[in-house]
Amino acid sequence: MRIPLLFRRAPQPDRITVAHAGTRYEVALKRSARARRLTLRVSSATGEVVATVPQSVAHQAVTRFVEAHAGWIATRVAKLPERVAFVAGALVPVRGVPHRIVHVAGPRAPVRVNTDETGAPVLLVACDPLVVQSRVRDFLRREATRDLAEAVARHTARLGIPARKITLRDTRSRWGSCSAKGHLSFSWRLIMAPAFVLDYLAAHEVAHLKEMNHSHRFWRLAESLCPRLKEAEAWLTRHGAELYRYGA
């Protein structure tokens, strides 16, 4: 005799769409066993609207909550920095200095840093107009790889502990990380920050090769490697999220 299956609850939707003043907004729903109340946030890095939902809250209640805050969502989204694509004419920071992207007609060639007739910095991109975005992104990743490799080598030499591997990613939750195996990972977007900020992140993760924590010992070590630690932390707090607006 077959035993009937127990009733299973239908999967909950993972998104809600709300409208305000004629504009529609998509809200991602993140169920959390640790959440005690419904909350909303708008990511300054990605522009995504996220509602954190306790496991016990019914979907109808989530919908009412999100709809009641449609005006708040619209206001927050409107305040997000304008996205900047890597296209001809756009201003993109390289090591903290704005560079204007200039498309150059002719055969494909490596992206070059130069100055225009007024002396302002430019990125000269010779390629098919349709691939300017990818060429600029690739250039920035190569520059980030070079700068971070140099910074890590300098700091590990002082520390006396080598980094086994360096990886670049487009992370959204952290600027860098260090694994127990001695693998360091960084956001390639650090190349758009001032050089001392990139150097600080390299020193921070290198310090984790010795201190896999954020104890007082760790911070003393990190500051000994990078005396501008506090200045770099302050810059990231004020301007870090702005680096995610580029390359849309």
C-alpha positions as CSV (number, residue, x, y, z in Angstrom):
1,M,0.0,0.0,0.0
2,R,1.3,3.4,-0.9
3,I,1.5,6.0,1.8
4,P,0.5,9.5,0.5
5,L,3.1,12.2,0.7
6,L,2.7,14.8,3.4
7,F,1.6,18.2,2.1
8,R,4.5,20.4,1.2
9,R,4.4,24.2,1.3
10,A,4.8,25.8,-2.1
11,P,8.2,27.6,-2.5
12,Q,8.0,31.2,-1.6
13,P,8.7,33.8,-4.3
14,D,12.2,35.3,-4.1
15,R,11.3,38.7,-5.7
16,I,8.5,41.3,-5.5
17,T,7.9,44.1,-7.9
18,V,6.4,47.4,-6.6
19,A,5.5,50.6,-8.3
20,H,5.8,54.2,-7.2
21,A,5.0,57.3,-9.3
22,G,4.9,55.3,-12.5
23,T,8.3,53.5,-11.9
24,R,8.6,49.8,-11.1
25,Y,11.2,48.5,-8.7
26,E,12.2,44.9,-8.2
27,V,12.9,43.8,-4.7
28,A,14.9,40.7,-3.9
29,L,13.7,38.7,-0.9
30,K,16.3,37.2,1.4
31,R,14.9,34.8,4.0
32,S,16.9,34.6,7.2
33,A,16.6,32.4,10.2
34,R,18.5,35.0,12.3
35,A,16.3,38.0,11.2
36,R,13.9,39.2,13.9
37,R,12.0,41.8,11.8
38,L,11.5,42.9,8.2
39,T,14.1,45.3,6.9
40,L,14.8,47.0,3.5
41,R,18.1,48.2,2.1
42,V,19.4,49.5,-1.2
43,S,22.9,48.4,-2.1
44,S,25.1,51.4,-3.0
45,A,27.4,48.9,-4.8
46,T,24.9,47.3,-7.1
47,G,21.7,49.3,-6.8
48,E,19.8,46.2,-5.8
49,V,16.9,46.6,-3.4
50,V,16.8,43.8,-0.8
51,A,14.2,42.9,1.8
52,T,15.5,40.7,4.6
53,V,12.6,38.5,5.8
54,P,12.3,36.4,9.0
55,Q,11.4,32.8,8.3
56,S,8.2,33.0,10.1
57,V,6.7,36.0,8.2
58,A,4.1,35.1,5.6
59,H,4.6,36.3,2.0
60,Q,1.4,38.4,2.1
61,A,2.9,40.4,5.0
62,V,6.1,40.8,3.1
63,T,4.2,42.2,0.1
64,R,2.3,44.7,2.3
65,F,5.6,45.8,4.0
66,V,7.4,46.4,0.7
67,E,4.4,48.2,-0.9
68,A,4.1,50.4,2.1
69,H,7.8,51.4,1.6
70,A,7.6,52.0,-2.1
71,G,8.2,55.7,-1.7
72,W,11.3,55.1,0.5
73,I,12.7,52.7,-2.1
74,A,12.1,55.3,-4.9
75,T,13.9,58.0,-2.8
76,R,16.9,55.8,-2.1
77,V,17.3,54.6,-5.6
78,A,17.1,58.2,-6.9
79,K,20.0,59.1,-4.6
80,L,22.3,56.4,-6.0
81,P,25.3,57.7,-7.9
82,E,24.9,57.7,-11.7
83,R,26.3,54.6,-13.4
84,V,29.3,55.2,-15.7
85,A,29.9,52.9,-18.6
86,F,33.3,52.4,-20.0
87,V,32.6,54.3,-23.3
88,A,34.2,57.0,-25.2
89,G,34.0,60.3,-23.4
90,A,33.4,58.8,-19.9
91,L,35.6,59.9,-17.0
92,V,37.1,56.9,-15.2
93,P,39.5,57.2,-12.2
94,V,42.9,55.4,-12.5
95,R,44.8,55.4,-9.2
96,G,42.5,58.1,-8.0
97,V,43.0,60.4,-11.0
98,P,40.1,60.9,-13.5
99,H,41.0,59.8,-17.1
100,R,38.8,60.5,-20.1
101,I,38.3,57.5,-22.4
102,V,39.2,58.4,-26.0
103,H,38.4,56.0,-28.8
104,V,41.1,55.9,-31.5
105,A,40.2,54.9,-35.0
106,G,42.5,52.4,-36.6
107,P,44.0,49.0,-35.9
108,R,43.7,47.4,-32.5
109,A,46.5,48.4,-30.1
110,P,47.1,48.2,-26.3
111,V,45.2,50.8,-24.2
112,R,47.6,53.7,-23.4
113,V,47.6,56.4,-20.8
114,N,48.4,59.8,-22.3
115,T,47.3,63.5,-22.0
116,D,45.1,65.5,-24.4
117,E,45.9,69.0,-25.8
118,T,45.0,70.6,-22.4
119,G,47.2,68.3,-20.5
120,A,44.3,66.3,-19.0
121,P,44.9,62.5,-18.5
122,V,43.2,60.3,-21.1
123,L,43.0,56.5,-21.9
124,L,43.6,55.9,-25.6
125,V,41.6,52.9,-26.7
126,A,42.2,51.7,-30.3
127,C,39.7,49.0,-31.2
128,D,36.3,48.3,-32.6
129,P,33.9,50.8,-31.0
130,L,31.7,47.9,-29.8
131,V,34.5,46.5,-27.5
132,V,35.7,49.7,-25.9
133,Q,34.0,48.7,-22.6
134,S,35.7,45.3,-22.4
135,R,39.1,46.7,-23.5
136,V,39.0,49.3,-20.7
137,R,38.0,46.7,-18.2
138,D,40.8,44.4,-19.2
139,F,43.3,47.3,-19.0
140,L,42.2,48.2,-15.5
141,R,42.4,44.5,-14.4
142,R,46.0,44.2,-15.8
143,E,47.0,47.4,-14.0
144,A,45.4,46.2,-10.8
145,T,47.2,42.9,-11.1
146,R,50.5,44.6,-11.5
147,D,50.1,47.1,-8.7
148,L,48.8,44.5,-6.2
149,A,51.5,42.0,-7.1
150,E,54.1,44.7,-6.4
151,A,52.5,45.8,-3.2
152,V,52.1,42.3,-1.9
153,A,55.7,41.4,-2.7
154,R,56.9,44.5,-0.9
155,H,54.9,43.8,2.3
156,T,55.5,40.0,2.3
157,A,59.2,40.7,2.1
158,R,59.0,42.8,5.3
159,L,56.8,40.2,7.0
160,G,58.9,37.3,5.9
161,I,55.9,35.2,5.0
162,P,55.1,34.6,1.3
163,A,51.7,34.8,-0.3
164,R,51.0,31.5,-2.1
165,K,48.5,32.9,-4.7
166,I,47.0,36.3,-5.7
167,T,43.6,36.4,-7.3
168,L,41.5,39.3,-8.6
169,R,37.7,39.3,-8.6
170,D,34.8,41.7,-8.8
171,T,33.7,41.2,-5.3
172,R,30.8,43.2,-3.8
173,S,31.0,42.4,-0.1
174,R,34.7,42.9,0.6
175,W,37.8,44.5,-0.9
176,G,40.1,41.7,-0.1
177,S,40.5,38.4,1.7
178,C,43.2,36.0,2.9
179,S,42.6,32.2,3.2
180,A,44.3,29.9,5.7
181,K,46.3,28.5,2.7
182,G,47.9,31.9,2.2
183,H,45.8,32.8,-0.9
184,L,45.1,36.5,-1.2
185,S,42.1,37.8,-3.2
186,F,41.4,41.4,-4.1
187,S,38.8,43.5,-6.0
188,W,40.2,44.7,-9.3
189,R,38.3,48.0,-8.7
190,L,41.0,49.0,-6.2
191,I,43.0,50.3,-9.2
192,M,40.5,53.1,-9.4
193,A,41.2,54.2,-5.9
194,P,44.2,56.4,-4.9
195,A,47.4,54.3,-4.8
196,F,47.8,54.5,-1.0
197,V,44.3,52.9,-0.7
198,L,45.4,49.9,-2.8
199,D,48.6,49.7,-0.9
200,Y,46.7,49.6,2.4
201,L,44.5,46.7,1.2
202,A,47.5,44.8,0.2
203,A,49.1,45.4,3.6
204,H,45.9,44.5,5.3
205,E,45.6,41.1,3.7
206,V,49.4,40.4,4.0
207,A,49.1,41.1,7.7
208,H,46.5,38.3,7.8
209,L,49.2,35.8,6.7
210,K,50.5,36.2,10.2
211,E,47.4,37.2,12.2
212,M,44.2,35.5,10.9
213,N,42.1,37.8,13.1
214,H,41.4,41.4,13.8
215,S,43.1,41.6,17.2
216,H,45.2,44.5,18.5
217,R,48.2,42.6,17.3
218,F,46.8,42.4,13.8
219,W,46.1,46.2,13.6
220,R,49.5,47.0,15.0
221,L,51.1,44.8,12.3
222,A,48.9,46.2,9.5
223,E,49.8,49.8,10.5
224,S,53.5,49.0,10.7
225,L,53.2,47.8,7.0
226,C,51.0,50.8,6.0
227,P,51.3,53.9,8.1
228,R,48.5,55.5,6.2
229,L,46.1,52.8,7.4
230,K,43.6,55.2,9.1
231,E,43.6,57.6,6.1
232,A,42.9,54.7,3.7
233,E,40.1,53.3,5.9
234,A,38.5,56.7,6.0
235,W,38.7,57.1,2.2
236,L,37.1,53.7,1.7
237,T,34.3,54.6,4.1
238,R,33.6,57.9,2.3
239,H,34.2,56.9,-1.3
240,G,34.6,53.1,-1.6
241,A,31.0,52.5,-2.8
242,E,31.5,54.9,-5.7
243,L,34.0,52.5,-7.3
244,Y,31.1,50.2,-8.1
245,R,29.4,52.7,-10.3
246,Y,32.0,52.3,-13.1
247,G,31.7,49.8,-15.8
248,A,27.9,49.6,-16.0
